[in-house]
């Protein structure tokens, strides 16, 4: 679980989580369903290809940053920020499932 410094879960996250749990319970009570909360910390900043935190915003021809587009300076791949986050959230989840709920080192809060 994650949240702000006081330990509270942000309201939209709590609403989505509660809705998913309610849907799962109403949908099929014979099959166990789990809702796993994955902290999104650094998921849009680490390159899914090379696992380094060397991404920076892509710039247009005028030199202005294009917020949704990141470029990895290590492997020279360009990523949509949301796509990067979704790939990394999946990777974090799969890692946690196999490693007793521990996060990969690159995605841990220090």
Buried (B, 14 or more C-beta within 10 A) or exposed (E): EEEEEEEEBEEEBEEEBEEBEEEBEEEEEEEEEEEEBBBBBBBBBBBBBEBEEBBEEBEEEEEEEEEBBBBBEEEEBEBEBEEBBBBBBEBBBEBBEEEEEEBBEBBEEE
